[in-house]
Amino acid sequence: MRTEDVLPKLRELGFEEGDAAVLADHFLEAERRGKQGHGLSRVDWLASQELDPSARPERITAVEGFERWAGRGALGYLTLAAVCDAQIESPPDEARVVVASNCFPTGMLGYWTRRLADAGLVAALTATSPARLGHPDGSPPLAGTNPLSIAIPSSDGAPVVTDVSMGRVTYGDVIAGLAPEKELVPFGGEHGHKAFALAVGLQLLVDALAGDGYGAVLLVARPTADPVPALRRAAGGARLPGDGGTKA
């Protein structure tokens, strides 16, 4: 499916042309990278949600090294699009922490960090979602699947982009019919307590900085070194995270 096939469906949901294009590009890139749970299945999912297509995120704090954004009812995709645009337009002198409150859903986090890395910036991004992961030994759901994405730019033109959910599957996989909801457990099998610990740590990090509701925390910085080419040489042709056009 092409962008021009997705745009009419998004416009029918009330999104203006620019916002619809942002969403369509995200969903189609997810499909291209094999992340169907963040792809076109999300269009029908959005149609089942309460939406305010006219809502706009707002940057409410901007000081040296820190920004705070409020979603103001806008989809998390559109909030992160605005955040990334702002960082690329005015990058930090050295580093900046960006906190976004009421930022949901955020989609494939590697999409956003890749944008920043393509602009020459190091980026690390995490975001929260409804609590779906319990302790592997048994507990109510205590944390979201809380993905973490890290992107490192490179002089060879191809950033390394990691994007890992703390769940064995993502909720998007459930939405897309690729996995049953019972598989929403920390990844790692008998070592699942490690993923659970990461999920809880990321949950509390975002909650502490963004407050109530789902949020996102971004670290963006100017690199002072270029480690990716050497890593690629050492890898001897092995695929690194984010390479190619399949799963990132």
Residue pairs with C-beta under 8 A, 6 or more apart in sequence:
1 28
1 31
1 40
2 28
3 21
3 24
3 25
3 28
6 23
6 24
6 27
6 28
6 40
6 43
7 17
7 20
7 21
7 24
9 43
10 19
10 20
10 23
10 24
10 43
10 46
11 17
11 20
13 46
13 47
13 51
13 53
14 51
14 53
14 54
15 23
15 53
16 53
19 53
19 78
22 77
22 78
22 81
23 46
23 75
23 77
23 78
26 38
26 77
26 107
26 108
26 111
27 38
27 39
27 40
27 42
27 43
28 39
28 40
29 108
29 111
30 36
30 37
30 38
30 39
30 42
30 107
30 108
30 111
31 39
31 40
32 245
33 108
33 110
33 245
33 246
33 247
33 248
34 246
34 247
34 248
35 108
35 172
35 247
35 248
36 172
36 173
36 176
36 178
37 169
37 170
37 171
37 172
37 173
37 174
37 175
37 176
37 178
38 107
38 108
38 170
38 172
39 176
41 172
41 175
41 176
41 177
42 105
42 107
42 172
42 175
45 175
46 75
51 75
52 73
52 74
55 71
55 72
55 73
55 74
55 75
56 72
56 74
56 78
57 69
57 70
57 71
57 72
57 74
57 78
57 79
57 82
57 83
57 100
57 103
58 69
58 70
58 72
59 67
59 68
59 69
59 82
59 86
60 68
60 69
60 70
61 67
61 68
64 93
65 92
65 94
65 95
65 96
65 97
66 96
66 97
66 98
66 99
67 83
67 86
67 96
67 97
67 98
67 99
68 98
68 99
68 100
68 101
69 79
69 82
69 83
69 98
69 99
69 100
69 101
69 103
70 100
70 101
70 102
71 79
71 100
71 101
71 102
71 103
71 104
72 102
73 102
75 104
75 105
76 100
76 103
76 104
76 105
76 106
76 107
76 127
76 214
76 216
77 105
77 106
77 107
79 100
79 103
79 106
79 216
80 100
80 103
80 106
80 107
80 112
80 125
80 216
81 112
83 98
83 100
83 112
83 216
83 218
84 112
84 115
84 116
87 96
87 98
87 116
87 119
87 121
87 218
87 220
88 115
88 116
88 119
88 121
91 119
91 120
91 121
91 220
91 222
92 220
92 221
92 222
93 222
94 221
94 222
95 219
95 220
95 221
95 222
96 219
96 220
96 221
97 209
97 217
97 218
97 219
98 217
98 218
98 219
98 220
99 209
99 210
99 215
99 216
99 217
99 218
100 210
100 215
100 216
100 217
100 218
101 210
101 211
101 212
101 213
101 215
102 213
102 214
102 215
103 127
103 210
103 214
103 215
103 216
104 127
104 128
104 129
104 213
104 214
104 215
105 129
106 112
106 127
106 129
106 216
108 163
108 248
109 125
109 126
109 127
109 147
109 148
109 149
109 163
110 149
110 151
110 161
110 162
110 163
110 242
110 248
112 123
112 125
112 149
112 218
113 123
113 124
113 125
113 149
113 150
113 151
113 161
113 163
114 151
114 159
114 161
114 242
116 122
116 123
116 151
116 220
117 123
117 151
117 152
117 153
117 159
117 161
118 153
118 159
119 153
120 153
120 222
120 223
121 153
121 220
121 221
121 222
121 223
122 151
122 152
122 153
122 219
122 220
122 221
122 222
122 223
123 149
123 150
123 151
123 218
123 219
123 220
123 221
124 148
124 149
124 150
124 151
124 218
124 219
125 148
125 149
125 150
125 216
125 217
125 218
125 219
126 146
126 147
126 148
126 149
126 202
126 205
126 206
126 216
126 217
127 146
127 147
127 206
127 214
127 215
127 216
127 217
128 143
128 144
128 146
128 202
128 203
128 206
128 207
128 210
128 214
128 215
128 216
129 144
129 145
129 146
129 171
129 214
130 141
130 144
130 171
130 214
131 140
131 141
131 142
131 143
131 144
132 141
132 143
132 144
132 145
132 167
132 171
132 184
133 141
133 142
133 143
133 144
133 145
133 146
133 166
133 167
133 184
133 185
133 186
133 195
133 196
133 199
134 140
134 141
134 142
134 185
134 196
135 142
135 193
135 196
136 185
136 186
136 192
136 193
136 196
137 193
142 200
142 203
143 166
143 196
143 199
143 200
143 202
143 203
144 199
144 203
144 214
145 165
145 166
145 167
145 170
145 171
145 184
145 199
146 165
146 166
146 198
146 199
146 202
146 203
146 206
147 163
147 164
147 165
147 166
147 170
148 162
148 163
148 164
148 166
148 198
148 202
149 161
149 162
149 163
149 164
150 161
150 162
151 159
151 160
151 161
151 162
151 242
152 159
152 160
152 161
152 223
152 227
152 228
153 159
153 223
153 228
154 160
154 226
154 228
154 229
154 232
155 226
155 228
155 229
156 228
156 229
156 232
158 228
158 242
158 243
159 228
159 242
160 228
160 231
160 240
160 241
160 242
161 241
161 242
161 248
162 241
162 242
162 248
163 241
163 242
163 248
165 187
166 186
166 187
166 195
166 196
166 198
166 199
166 202
167 184
167 185
167 186
167 187
167 195
167 199
168 183
168 184
168 185
168 186
168 187
168 188
168 192
169 178
169 179
169 183
169 184
171 184
173 179
173 183
174 180
174 181
174 184
185 192
186 192
186 193
186 194
186 195
186 196
186 199
187 195
188 194
188 195
205 217
206 214
206 215
206 216
206 217
207 215
209 215
209 217
210 216
210 217
231 240
232 240
241 248
242 248
